[in-house]
């Protein structure tokens, strides 16, 4: 329970759409006045809106069209729940795009909803709030969210966060920038590792000692499924799963030697992620190694849950 958000508003139902670099997520949740979240519907689609954004700094029209099609589907899925409020927000890919205003207009014309483009700081804050809402204990916590375009690292407790940063390393960004073959060559991996290490240094002076590392978003949940041999998403087995650093290292090494077709065959959870999970596992491995964490507690919740909790204010 997040004490910083208690007793703000009466119970309400919200629909939250998280528009990321790789995925578009729909959460429909009932929020209790005491800060509890009851998940009514949780859906994922993979339109990869941010394809090519790292190089071009623009959202491609075909990528925007794929996302708009997903929003049409999400509108139909949300209707039977009669949400009191519908919230649409975007993160790294849209934040970095020069044509983000055009994209926001397209969404408003299609849906009637105003797109909230989160800053890196806001994304880190609400990722922390959402991530720890699905984890037991009072903390302190370090929350890491490895997205497609960026990685957010936040440190704090249930009463608030003390440090946060948004780094320009994500699974899509690293794949597009450094991996020139499938699977990536040793040279590609070395360049990527060096870049990620340099970015992680920006968080190295955070007060991390004694905190529990909490991993949210697709990289952490997919690796948790892979480590358990799960063929499909199972929230009960993934939420709270403890990923050991040695297992993250082993999975990264194994994935880095496979091409994306072979990775896709490992589990159905790889669909839409099979060509970027090597980069995601690389980022998590480097974070655990260089920030000093032996394990990572996985939360299936993330920034969309934080944005839902924001409504209790």
C-alpha positions as CSV (number, residue, x, y, z in Angstrom):
1,X,0.0,0.0,0.0
2,X,1.4,3.4,-1.0
3,X,1.0,5.6,2.1
4,X,1.8,8.8,0.1
5,X,-1.5,8.3,-1.9
6,X,-3.9,7.3,0.9
7,X,-7.4,8.8,1.4
8,X,-7.4,11.1,-1.5
9,X,-10.5,10.2,-3.5
10,X,-13.4,7.7,-3.3
11,X,-13.2,4.4,-5.2
12,X,-13.2,4.8,-9.0
13,X,-12.5,2.8,-12.2
14,X,-9.8,4.0,-14.6
15,X,-8.6,2.9,-18.0
16,X,-4.9,3.7,-18.5
17,X,-3.1,3.3,-21.9
18,X,0.7,3.2,-21.7
19,X,2.2,4.1,-25.1
20,X,5.8,2.9,-25.1
21,X,8.6,2.5,-27.6
22,X,7.8,-1.2,-28.2
23,X,4.5,-1.9,-26.5
24,X,1.1,-0.4,-25.9
25,X,-0.4,-1.5,-22.6
26,X,-4.0,-1.2,-21.4
27,X,-4.8,-1.3,-17.7
28,X,-8.4,-1.2,-16.4
29,X,-8.4,-1.0,-12.7
30,X,-10.6,-0.2,-9.7
31,X,-8.9,2.1,-7.3
32,X,-9.9,1.9,-3.6
33,X,-9.8,5.0,-1.3
34,X,-7.1,3.3,0.7
35,X,-4.7,3.0,-2.3
36,X,-5.5,-0.6,-3.2
37,X,-5.6,-1.5,-6.9
38,X,-7.8,-4.2,-8.3
39,X,-6.8,-5.2,-11.8
40,X,-9.9,-5.7,-14.0
41,X,-8.1,-6.0,-17.4
42,X,-4.5,-6.0,-18.4
43,X,-3.6,-6.2,-22.1
44,X,-0.5,-5.8,-24.2
45,X,0.0,-5.2,-27.9
46,X,3.3,-4.6,-29.7
47,X,3.0,-1.9,-32.4
48,X,6.6,-0.8,-31.9
49,X,5.8,2.9,-32.3
50,X,9.4,3.8,-31.7
51,X,10.9,1.9,-34.6
52,X,13.7,4.0,-36.1
53,X,13.2,7.0,-33.7
54,X,16.7,6.7,-32.3
55,X,18.1,7.4,-35.8
56,X,15.5,9.7,-37.4
57,X,14.1,11.5,-34.3
58,X,10.7,11.1,-35.9
59,X,7.8,8.7,-35.5
60,X,7.1,7.0,-38.8
61,X,3.6,7.3,-40.2
62,X,3.2,3.5,-40.5
63,X,4.2,3.2,-36.8
64,X,1.6,5.8,-35.8
65,X,-1.1,4.0,-37.8
66,X,-0.3,0.7,-36.1
67,X,-0.7,2.5,-32.7
68,X,-4.0,4.1,-33.7
69,X,-5.3,0.7,-34.7
70,X,-4.4,-0.6,-31.2
71,X,-6.2,2.4,-29.6
72,X,-9.4,1.5,-31.5
73,X,-9.2,-2.0,-30.1
74,X,-8.5,-0.7,-26.6
75,X,-11.5,1.6,-26.8
76,X,-13.7,-1.4,-27.6
77,X,-12.2,-3.4,-24.8
78,X,-12.7,-0.6,-22.3
79,X,-16.3,0.2,-23.1
80,X,-18.0,-2.6,-21.0
81,X,-16.1,-1.4,-17.9
82,X,-17.5,2.2,-18.1
83,X,-14.3,3.8,-16.7
84,X,-14.8,7.0,-14.7
85,X,-11.6,8.3,-16.4
86,X,-9.4,7.3,-19.4
87,X,-5.8,8.3,-19.4
88,X,-3.4,8.1,-22.3
89,X,0.3,8.7,-21.8
90,X,3.5,8.2,-23.8
91,X,7.1,7.8,-22.8
92,X,10.6,7.7,-24.4
93,X,9.9,7.3,-28.1
94,X,7.3,10.1,-28.2
95,X,9.3,12.2,-25.9
96,X,12.3,12.0,-28.3
97,X,10.3,12.5,-31.5
98,X,10.3,15.9,-33.3
99,X,6.8,15.2,-34.6
100,X,5.3,14.3,-31.2
101,X,2.8,17.2,-31.5
102,X,1.5,15.8,-34.8
103,X,1.1,12.4,-33.1
104,X,-0.8,13.9,-30.2
105,X,-3.2,15.6,-32.6
106,X,-3.8,12.3,-34.4
107,X,-4.6,10.6,-31.1
108,X,-7.0,13.5,-30.1
109,X,-8.7,13.4,-33.5
110,X,-9.1,9.6,-33.3
111,X,-10.1,9.2,-29.6
112,X,-11.0,12.6,-28.2
113,X,-8.3,12.1,-25.5
114,X,-5.4,14.4,-24.8
115,X,-2.0,12.5,-24.8
116,X,0.1,13.1,-21.7
117,X,3.8,12.9,-22.7
118,X,5.7,12.1,-19.6
119,X,9.1,13.7,-18.9
120,X,11.9,11.3,-17.9
121,X,11.5,12.5,-14.3
122,X,7.8,11.8,-14.2
123,X,8.2,8.4,-15.8
124,X,10.8,7.5,-13.1
125,X,8.5,8.7,-10.3
126,X,5.3,7.0,-11.4
127,X,7.2,3.8,-12.4
128,X,8.5,3.7,-8.8
129,X,5.0,4.2,-7.4
130,X,3.5,1.6,-9.6
131,X,6.3,-0.9,-9.3
132,X,6.3,-1.1,-5.5
133,X,2.5,-1.3,-5.3
134,X,2.9,-4.9,-6.3
135,X,5.8,-5.8,-3.9
136,X,5.7,-6.7,-0.2
137,X,7.7,-4.8,2.4
138,X,8.4,-1.2,3.3
139,X,11.6,-0.9,1.5
140,X,13.8,0.9,0.8
141,X,13.6,0.0,-2.9
142,X,15.5,0.6,-6.1
143,X,13.1,0.3,-9.1
144,X,14.5,-0.3,-12.6
145,X,12.3,-0.1,-15.6
146,X,14.0,-1.2,-18.8
147,X,11.8,0.1,-21.6
148,X,12.3,0.1,-25.4
149,X,13.8,3.6,-25.5
150,X,14.9,4.4,-22.0
151,X,15.7,2.9,-18.6
152,X,14.4,4.5,-15.4
153,X,16.1,4.0,-12.1
154,X,14.5,5.3,-8.9
155,X,15.4,4.9,-5.2
156,X,13.1,5.5,-2.2
157,X,10.5,4.0,0.1
158,X,6.7,4.0,0.3
159,X,6.8,7.5,1.7
160,X,8.5,8.9,-1.5
161,X,11.6,8.7,-3.7
162,X,14.9,10.4,-3.0
163,X,16.8,9.8,-6.3
164,X,15.7,9.1,-9.8
165,X,17.1,9.2,-13.3
166,X,16.0,8.4,-16.9
167,X,18.8,7.0,-19.0
168,X,18.8,6.8,-22.9
169,X,19.3,3.0,-22.9
170,X,16.5,0.8,-23.9
171,X,16.1,-2.6,-25.6
172,X,14.9,-1.1,-28.9
173,X,17.4,1.7,-28.9
174,X,20.4,-0.5,-28.1
175,X,19.3,-3.1,-30.7
176,X,18.9,-0.5,-33.5
177,X,22.0,1.4,-32.6
178,X,24.5,-1.4,-32.0
179,X,23.4,-4.8,-33.3
180,X,24.2,-5.1,-37.0
181,X,23.6,-8.9,-37.2
182,X,21.3,-11.5,-35.8
183,X,22.6,-12.7,-33.5
184,X,24.8,-9.8,-32.6
185,X,28.6,-10.2,-33.1
186,X,31.0,-10.1,-30.2
187,X,32.1,-6.7,-31.4
188,X,28.5,-5.4,-31.4
189,X,28.0,-6.7,-27.9
190,X,31.2,-5.0,-26.6
191,X,30.2,-1.6,-28.0
192,X,26.7,-1.9,-26.5
193,X,28.1,-3.0,-23.1
194,X,30.5,0.0,-23.1
195,X,27.7,2.4,-23.9
196,X,25.3,0.9,-21.2
197,X,28.1,1.0,-18.6
198,X,28.8,4.7,-19.2
199,X,25.1,5.5,-18.8
200,X,24.8,3.5,-15.6
201,X,27.6,5.4,-14.1
202,X,25.1,8.3,-13.8
203,X,23.3,6.3,-11.1
204,X,26.3,4.8,-9.4
205,X,26.3,7.4,-6.5
206,X,22.7,6.9,-5.6
207,X,22.2,5.4,-2.1
208,X,21.6,1.9,-3.3
209,X,23.1,0.0,-0.4
210,X,20.5,-1.9,1.6
211,X,17.7,-1.4,-1.0
212,X,15.8,-4.2,-2.7
213,X,16.0,-4.1,-6.5
214,X,12.6,-4.3,-8.1
215,X,12.4,-4.9,-11.9
216,X,9.3,-3.9,-13.9
217,X,8.3,-4.0,-17.5
218,X,8.8,-6.5,-20.3
219,X,12.5,-7.4,-19.9
220,X,12.2,-8.4,-16.2
221,X,8.9,-10.3,-16.6
222,X,10.0,-12.1,-19.8
223,X,13.3,-13.2,-18.1
224,X,11.3,-14.4,-15.1
225,X,9.1,-16.5,-17.3
226,X,12.1,-17.8,-19.2
227,X,14.0,-18.7,-16.0
228,X,10.9,-20.8,-14.9
229,X,10.3,-22.4,-18.2
230,X,6.9,-20.8,-18.5
231,X,5.2,-20.9,-22.0
232,X,2.6,-18.2,-21.2
233,X,2.3,-15.2,-18.9
234,X,1.3,-16.2,-15.4
235,X,1.1,-13.2,-13.0
236,X,1.1,-15.4,-9.9
237,X,4.4,-17.0,-10.9
238,X,6.0,-13.9,-12.3
239,X,5.0,-11.4,-9.6
240,X,7.5,-11.5,-6.8
241,X,9.9,-13.9,-8.6
242,X,13.5,-13.4,-7.6
243,X,15.9,-13.3,-10.5
244,X,19.4,-14.1,-9.5
245,X,22.3,-12.2,-11.0
246,X,24.0,-15.4,-12.1
247,X,20.9,-16.5,-13.9
248,X,20.5,-13.2,-15.7
249,X,24.1,-13.5,-16.8
250,X,23.5,-17.1,-18.0
251,X,20.3,-16.1,-19.9
252,X,22.0,-13.1,-21.5
253,X,24.9,-15.3,-22.7
254,X,22.5,-17.9,-24.1
255,X,20.2,-15.3,-25.8
256,X,23.2,-13.5,-27.3
257,X,24.1,-16.7,-29.2
258,X,20.7,-17.2,-30.6
259,X,19.0,-15.5,-33.6
260,X,15.6,-13.9,-33.1
261,X,13.7,-16.9,-34.7
262,X,15.2,-19.3,-32.3
263,X,14.5,-17.0,-29.4
264,X,10.8,-16.7,-30.5
265,X,10.5,-20.5,-30.1
266,X,11.5,-20.4,-26.4
267,X,8.2,-19.1,-25.0
268,X,5.1,-17.4,-26.3
269,X,6.0,-14.4,-24.2
270,X,8.8,-13.6,-26.7
271,X,6.4,-12.6,-29.4
272,X,7.1,-9.0,-30.3
273,X,10.2,-9.0,-28.0
274,X,12.3,-11.8,-29.5
275,X,14.5,-9.4,-31.5
276,X,15.2,-7.0,-28.6
277,X,15.3,-9.3,-25.5
278,X,19.1,-9.8,-25.9
279,X,19.6,-6.1,-25.5
280,X,17.1,-6.0,-22.6
281,X,18.9,-8.8,-20.7
282,X,22.2,-7.0,-21.4
283,X,20.9,-3.9,-19.7
284,X,19.6,-5.8,-16.7
285,X,22.9,-7.7,-16.4
286,X,25.0,-4.6,-16.5
287,X,22.7,-2.8,-14.0
288,X,22.8,-5.6,-11.5
289,X,26.6,-6.0,-11.9
290,X,27.6,-2.4,-11.7
291,X,25.1,-1.2,-9.2
292,X,25.8,-4.2,-6.9
293,X,22.6,-6.3,-6.8
294,X,22.7,-10.1,-6.4
295,X,18.9,-10.4,-7.2
296,X,16.0,-8.6,-8.7
297,X,12.4,-8.9,-7.4
298,X,10.1,-8.9,-10.4
299,X,6.9,-6.8,-10.4
300,X,4.4,-7.2,-13.2
301,X,3.3,-3.6,-12.4
302,X,4.9,-0.5,-13.7
303,X,4.3,3.1,-14.8
304,X,0.7,2.4,-15.9
305,X,-0.2,1.4,-12.3
306,X,1.6,4.6,-11.0
307,X,-0.4,6.8,-13.4
308,X,-3.6,5.0,-12.1
309,X,-2.6,5.8,-8.5
310,X,-1.9,9.4,-9.5
311,X,-5.7,9.8,-9.9
312,X,-6.1,9.2,-6.1
313,X,-4.6,12.6,-5.6
